[in-house]
Amino acid sequence: MSSRPVTVVAAAALEALIGLAAAVGGLYSFFIAVTGRAGDLTNAIPLAALGLGVGALLVFVARGLWQLREWARTPVFVTQLFLAVVSYYMFTSGQYAIGAVLLGVAVCASAAVLSPPTTAALFPEERGK
């Protein structure tokens, strides 16, 4: 049996999913720029680089959480805060379904990464005190 609680698995999976979504967005922006369908090429290329870079960083953080690295907890939680802000703007622009999905992911991942089993797995030396 693994020493990895289900809450760590859930938080790492959701973080990786967010990272993959950011990377897919970056690839889409790059594809649009390369095929000439971008409205403004000077914005499409940096957006593609940003999407790919953020995606890679978030997958790296998810991997750190999967490996029970205690440093990964904070970036995972901060990601969820940003996701909640994006969700708010989705709601204010009338995109309720997307906003609800993003908010649901943010709440679930935050709850998972801050839960007692995750804390116990990431900080085992605190249990003995």
N, C-alpha and C positions, 0 to 999 in steps of 0.2 A: 504494500500500500504506500502511496506517495505521502510525503509530509506536507504537501501543498493543499491548503484548504480550498473548498469550492469557491469561496469568495475571492481568493487570489486568482483562480482560473477565470472567473467571470470578469473581474476588473481588467486583467491582462488581455482577455479576448476582446472586450469592448474597446480598450485603448488601441489595440492592433486594428480593429475594424475602423475606428476613426482615422488612424494613420493611413490605412489602405484607401479610404474614401478621399482623403486629401491628395494622395498620390494619383488616384484616378482622375481627380479634378485637374491636377497639374498636367497629366498626360493628355487630357481632353483639350486643355488650353494650348498645349504644344501642337496637337494635331490640327486644331483650328488655325493656328498661326502658319503651320507648314503648308496646309492646303490653300491658304490665301483667303479663307472665309472669315478671318478676324476683322472686326471693325477697326481696330487700332493695333497695329503690329508692335508698336513701342510699349504697349501695356500687356499684350498677350505673352510675350517671351518672359518678362520678369514674373508674371503670374504663374507661368508654367514652372519656372525655377523655384518659386516660393512654394507651390503646391507639392512638388517632388521633394524639396528639402524638408518641409514640415512633415510630410508623410513618412519619410525615412527616420526623422527624429522621433516621431511618435511610436513607430514600430520598434525602434531601439529602446525606448522607455518601457514599452510593453514587454519586451524581452527581458529587461532588467527586473521588472516586477515578477515575471514568470520564474526567473532564477532566484527569487526571494532576496533581491538586493534592496536594502532599506532606503537607499537614496531615491528609488523610483517612485516611492509613495507620493511625494510632494508634486512632481511633474504630472503624475496621473490626475491628482486632484485639481491642479491648476488648469489642466486641459478641460476638465469638466466645467469649471467656472466659465471658461471662454465659450464652451459649447452652449451653456445656459444663456449667455449673452447673445450668441448667434440665434438661438431659439427665440429669444424675445423679439429680435428684429424680424424673424420669420412671421411671428404672430402679428406684429404691427404692420407688416406689409400684406397681410391677408393670406399668407401661405400657412394655414392652420395645420394641415396634415404633416408637413415637413417640420414645423415648429414643435408639434407634439412628439414626433419621433425623436428629434434631437433632445428635447427636454427629458423624455423618458430614458434615453441612453445616459444623459448626464446624471440624472438622479440615481439610476441603478448602479452606474460605475462609481459614483461618489459613495453611495451606501456600502458597496462591496469593498472599496479600498479603505474606508474608515471603520469597518466592522471589527469587533473584537477578535474573530479568528485570524483576520489579516494582520492585525496588530501583533497578536501572539506569534504568528509565523515570521514576521519581519523583525521583531524585536524580542527574541527568546530570552535574552538576559534580563528583561524586565519582569518576567513571570516569577522569578525566584524572590523578588523583593517584597 
